[in-house]
Structure formats: C-alpha cells, structure tokens
Amino acid sequence: MTPLDLEMGAYAAFVWPAWGVSLAGLAFITIRALLAARRWSRMLKDEEAKS
C-alpha cells in the first residue's frame, strides 16, 4: 500500500483553495438543508396542532 501523495507542486496554489471552496459549499448546503427540514417539521407540527 502506498502512502497518500498530496504533493501538488506548482498547482497547489490552485488545488487546495478549490478543495476548500468545495468543502465550504458542501457544508453550507448541508447545514441549510438541515435547518430547512427542522423548520418544515415545526411548521407541520403547528398545522397538525391547529387541526
């Protein structure tokens, strides 16, 4: 088994920020979806309580 090779050479200045932006974007989308699901769940419970 070979060790993980993370040497990027001259491309590192472009690759690592791209990974960072991608990770931040995925984290944002995940958090936003979880918050929306929580809000929808609360709205559903409120509507069921009214009925």
N, C-alpha and C positions, 0 to 999 in steps of 0.2 A: 504494500500500500504506500503510495507516495504522499508526502506532506502537502498540505494546501498551499498552492503557489499564488500569492497575492501581489507579486511584483508586476507593476504596470509600466514601469519605465516612464517615458515621456508622456504617456497617455493618462497617468494617474491624476493629473490636474483636471481632467475631464470626466474620468470614470467615477472616482469617489464622490464628487458632488452630484453626479447623476444618480448614484445609488442613494445618496442622502435625500435628494428631492423625491425620488420614488418611494422611499420608506416613509417620508413625511406625508406624502399624498395618500398612501395606503392607510396610514394611521388616522389621518383626518377623515377619510371616507368611512372607516370602521367606526370611529367614535360618533360621527354624525348619524350613522345608521342605528347604532345602539341607543342614542338619545331619542331619535325619532320613534323607534319601537317602544321605548318607555313612555313617551308622550302619547302615542296611539293607544297603548294599553290603559293609561289613565283615562283617556277620553272614552274608551269603550266601557270601562267600569262606571264612569259618571253617567253615561247614557243608559246602561243597564239599571242603575240605581233609580233613575227617573221613571223607568217603565214599571 
